[in-house]
Amino acid sequence: MRSALLLLLFSSLVVDAAWTPSRRSDIDPTTRNPVKRNSKSQTCIVAKSQGNNTDDAPNFVKAAQQCKSDGVIVFQEGVDYNIFTPINATLSNVEVQIKGNLHLPQDIPTIQALVNKTTGGNLPWISLSGTNIALTGVQNVTTGWIYGYGENWWNANAKNGTGLAGRPHLIKVHALYGNNIYVRNTFIDATTVPGGGFPFNTATNVLIEDSVIMNGDDAITVENGAENVTVRNALIGGPGCHGTSVGSLGQDQTVFNRVKNILFTDITAVNCVYGARFKSWVGGQGLAQNVTWQNYHVENVTFPIYVTQTYVNQGSAQTQNSGEGSNTTATVNGRLNNASVVMENFTYENWTGTINTYQRGDWSCVTNPCWYDVPGADGTQSIVIQCSNSTSCSDYQLKNIQVTPMSSKPASVLCTYLDAKANPSSGLCVPTGRTCPRSEGAGTK
């Protein structure tokens, strides 16, 4: 789901850096900051306007014009800035230092009016584009925050609703839809709203490391067009966190989706609905290859390992064939319900922790059955793999999965169409029918 604005602190976010990984296992930049200082470099301080309710966005635009090439733009440490209007800048070889606190507006109708004027209702409040851009923060945790006030949007949400229309995105760095992205030491606090963390699509050569993400939706989302992505050393949590996700893929049945070479490693997930999730829509088309979730520790997670090919965005305007908030619906092209995005070479390895047996999910249901209900699930499932047909899942490998229910009952597995011939090294019981019997257990070694 598209998130409302949230609270963000980062130490370093670097885009378009000078490194190129050759495999998902060795994505590692040779440079932490691509901005090259030289004798022509200049520093531009973002001025603070007089008055607590004065917009400081024009002051950033002025500084960005002065230091748009070979420069440093500084929000001063300990200073509170009002970014009441959207800001965007095109920069080349520039470091933006967010040492002060940025406060975004809280007037929902005014923000909605601005969003509704954009094409497709897509408005990032902070938008940077160009080459060799570094966003850096400060080690002092009392400053360097972006305050999005997303809780105001959630509090204004109707009972059983899934969010107000006309919500902006917080920040967009254009290269996040390009190549060579490095994100480090980032803290996202969206615990008061069901906001997302990092979404990546049409991005190649991405490394996200040393992050803390507390939210009520996907902590990391890898979407169509992503390739060579590594996420490592992260703490993610809820209440209601949806874990580290690939997808959703295949929403538009006419578009072939592709995701390749994705590695999640050294992740701790606490109080989440999911630990690792793959999600694709019924009838979608595409290919997801070489995805690994390894070295996970989960605590109080409802579904540690979860795969679904019947994804739907509960309660949203998002439909099978049109984007969220769209007023039109594309024509269904007649793909069968058991057609699907194909998954190849999925690996889950070295998992420990506990399953949330007693209070499953995130209590966000607005439908019956609830969107996260799984037929046959009883709170003991460490693994749920729901392939849409016997050919959509191949080369699955699950190794050393030691996740146990908080009830102390034996862990179990639910598998649908996980074909034995296509998955000879799955490490699971692979039945001839549709569902793996609970009695056969879930521990793998």
N, C-alpha and C positions, 0 to 999 in steps of 0.2 A: 504494500500500500504506500501511497505517497504520504510522507510525514509532514506534520506542521513543524514550525521552527522549534529548535531545541537548544540545549545548553552545550557549548563546545569549548574545549580547551585543547590546544595542540602545541607541541614543542617544535615539530618540524614536519612540513608537508612539502615535498619536492616534486616537481613535474618536469618532464622532458630532460632528464639527466642523461649523462653520457655513459650508459652501460646497456649491454644487451645479453641476457641470459640465453644459454643454448638449450637447457632442459629445465623442467619444473623443479628439479631437485637442487639446482645450483643457482637460483635466482638470487643474486647478491650484488648490489651496486659497488663500484669501485670509487665512487665519489658520493659524499653525503649531501653536498650542496652544489648544484650546477652553475650557480652564479659566479662569474669570474670577475674579481675586482681588478681595476686598472687605474691608471693615473687620471682618467677622465671620469671615474665614478663620483657621483655626488649623492648627498643625503638630503632627503626632503622630509621635514617633520609635518605631520598632519596637525594643523592648528585646531585648538579647542575653541568653539564659539562661546560667546558670553551668553549666560542664561541656561537654566537646566532643561528647557524645552526647545532649544534651538537645534536644528538639523545640522550635523557635522558632515553629512555625505558630500556636499559641495567642496568642503575642504580637502577631502580625500581625492576627489576628481582633480582638483587643482594640483595637489602634490603629485598625482600620477602623471599629469601632463608634463610637469617639470622634470620628473625622474623616470620617464617612460622607457629609457634606454640606458643600460649600464648604470643603474642607480640603486638606492636603498630608500624605501618608504617606511616611515616609522610612526606607529601609533604609540605615544609616549607611555612609559610604564606608570601605572597608578592613576592614569587619567581615564575618566568615564566619557565615552563618546556616544552621541546619539546618531544612529544611522537610520533615519526615519524615511528615507527614500532609497530605492535600489541603486546600487553603484556597480559600474562595470569599467574595465580598463583593459587596453591591449598593451602588453609590456614585452620587453626584450632584454634578457639578462638583468633581471631585477629581483631583489629580495624585498618582500613585504614583511615587516616585523610587527606582529600584533602583541605589543607589550601592555597596552591598555585594555580596558574593558569596552566592548562594543554592545550597545543596547539597541535592540530593534524595536519598532513601534508595537503598541498594544491595541491600536484602534482597528479592530477586525473589519468593519465595513469599508474603511479606506483601503486596507490591504487587498480585500476581495475585489474592489473596483479596479485596482491596478492589475491584478492577476487576470481578471476577465477581459482586459484589453489586449492581452497577449495571444499569440497564435497557439491554440490548443490549451490555453490556461497554464502555460509552462513559464514560470517566472522565478529564476534564482535571484535572491536578494543581493548576493555578492557574486559577481561574475568576473573572472579574470581569464584572459586568453593571451596567446603569444608563445614565446619560446624561452626556455631557461628561466623559469619562475620558481622562487622558493618562498614558502610561507613559513615563518618561524615564530615561535612564542618566547616564553620566559619561564625559568624554573620556579619562580615565585608563584605559588598556586593561588595567591589572593588576587592576582591580576592576570591579564591575558585571556579573559573569557569572552565568548560571544553569547549574549543572553537573548534567546529567541522567544521566550515567554510562550512556549507551546502549551503550557498548562491552561492558559486563557482560552485557547481554542477547544481544548478537550472539555473544559468546564461548561462551555457554551454548546456542546454537542447534545443533541436530543437523546432522550432515554432510548437505549438499545441502538443508537446510531453508530456509524463508523467514521464520523468526522465531518466537519463542515466543508462545503465546497469552497473553491477559490483559495486554497492554501498554497503559499509559495514554497519553493525549495530554499534551504538556507544558503548554501554556497555551491558554486560550480566553478571548477577550474577546467578550462576547455581541454587541456591535455589529458584530463581524466577520461576523455573519450578518444585518446590517442595512444601514444607509445611511451614506454620508459617512465613509469610512475613509482615514486618512492614516498611512503607515508610512515612516519615513525613517532612514537611517544604521543599518542593521541588519546584524549579522554573525552568521551561523549556521555552526557547525563540526560537521558530522556525517560527517566523513570516515572515522571508524572503524566506522560503522554505516550501513546503507542507509536512512537516514531522509529524510523529506520536508522541504521548506522551508515555503513559504506556500501553504496551500490556501484557496480562496475559493469559497463557494457561497451562493446566496440573498443576495448582496451587491450593492449598487448604489452607484455613485460611489466608486470606490476608486483611490487613488494610492499606489504603492510606488516609492520612488526611493532611489538612492544606497545600494544593498545589496550585500553580499558573501555568497554562499551556496555553501558547499563541502559536498557531500553525495553520496549514492549512490542518489538517487531523483529525483523531480521537484523542481526548484528552486522553481518557481512552478506552481501548479495552479489553473486556472480551471474551475469545475465548474457543474453545473446551477443556474440561477437567477441567475448573475452577469451584470451589465450595467453598461456604462460603467466599464471597468477599464483603467487605464494602469499599465504597469510600465516604468520607464526608468532608465537609468544603473545597470546591474547587472553584476557579475562573478560568473559561476557556474562551478563546476568540480567535478571528480571526485576520486578515480577513480570512474567509473561514473555520473556525474550524468546524469539523464534530461531535462535541459533545461527550457525554458519550454513548458508543456503546456496545452492545452485538452482537458478530459476526465479520466477517461473518462466518456462519456455513453451512455445507453441500456442500462445494465445490467439494469434492470427493464423488460421489454418493455411493461408496462402503464402506465408513467409517461412522459408527454411531457416531454422535456428541452428547455431553451432557454438559449442563451448569445448575448449581443448586444453589439456595440460594444466590442471588446477591442483594445488597442494595446500591443505590446511594442516598445520602441525603445531603441537605443543599448545593446546587450547584447554582452558578450564571454563566450564559452563555451570552456572549456579542458578537454580530456580527458573529454569527455562522450560518452554513447552517442548522444544526440540534441541538436540545437540548438533546433529548434522542432518540436513534435509535436502532432498532433491524433489523438485515439483515441476510437473508439466501438465498442460491442459489436455483434455480429451480431444482426440482428433488432430492434435498439433503435429508438425513434422520438423525433423531436425536430427542432430547427432551430438551427443555429449561423450567425449572420449577422455580417458586417462585422468580420472579424478580420484584423489586420495585424501582421506581424513585419518590422520594418525596421531598417536600420543595425546589422547583426550582423557581428561578427568571430569566427570559430571557429578553434580550433587543435586538431588531433588528435581530431576528432569523427567518429564512425562514420557517422551519418546526419544531415547538417546540417538538411535539410528532410524531414519525414516525416509522412505521413498514412496511417492505417490505420482500416479499419472492421470489422476482425475481431479486436479487442482481447480478450485474456484475461489474467487475473492468475495467472501461472504459479505452481504449487505452493501456492496459497493456498486457504483454505476458501471464498473468494469465488467465487460461481458466476454464471451468466448472470442468474439471477432472484432472488437473495437476497443480503443484505449480508454483509460479511466476518464470519466467526465465527458466522453464523446456523446454528441447528440444523435449520431447515426450508428447503425450496425451494419457491418460488412455482410455480404451474401455468403452463406455457408456453401462451401464448394462440394459437399457430398462425401467428404472423407468419413470412413467408418469410425464408429466409436472406439474400436479396438486398434485403430491406427494410432501411432504415437511417435514422440521423440525417442530415438534409439539411444540406449546407454551401453557403452563399451568400456571395459577395464576400469571398474570402480573398486577401490580398495579401502577397507576399514581395518585399522591395525592398532593394537595396544590401547585398549579402552578400559578404564576402571571407574567405579563410582556407584551411585544409587539411583533407583527409579522412583519417581513420585507416585506412590501407590494410593495415597489417601485423598489428596486434593488435586486431581489431574487437571491439566489445561491452565488457562489464564482467566477463566470466568467471563469471557467476552462474548458469550453466545447470544446471537439474536435470531437464531433459527433452531428448529428442532427436526432432526437431530442436530447437535452442535457441529460446527464446521470442523472441529478437530476430533470428533468421535470416529473410532475405527471399529467396524463390526468384528466382534469376537475378542476385542481387547479387554483385559481385565485388570490392568495395572501392573502386570508382570512382564510386559514385553520390552526386552532390551533392543529388539530388532523388528522393524516392520518394513517389508519390501513388497510393494504392490505393483508388479509389472502388469501392463495392460494386455499383453499376450506373450506367448512362449518365445517370441523372437526379439522382443524389445529390450531384454536384459541379457548381456553376455559378459563372460569373464569377470564376474563378481568374485572378490576374495575378502573373506573376513577372518582375521587372525587375532587371537588373544583378546577376545571381548569378555571382560570380567566385570559386568555391571549387574547389580543385584537389586531386587525390589526392597523398599524400606519395610515391607511386611515380613521380610525374611523367607517368603515363599521362593521356590525355584524360579529362576528367570526363564522366559519363554520367547518364542519367535513366531511371527505371523508372516508367511510368504505366499504370494500369489503369482503363479506362472513363472517361478524361478526355475527354468528348465535345467535338468541335470546335465544334458549333453553340452549345452551352451555355457554352463558354469561348473566345470569339473573340479575346480579348486575353491569352491565357495566356502567350504568349512562348515556348511549347514546341512541339516537334513533337507533334501530336495525331493518333495513328494511327487507322485504321479498325478495326483489330483491338484486342487487349487490351493489348499491351505496346509501349511506345515503343522502337524499335530503338536500341541503344547507339551505333551509328555516327553517329547524328544529333546527338550531342553534348549538352552541358548548359549551356554558357555562354549567358546571356541578357543582352540590353541593351535 
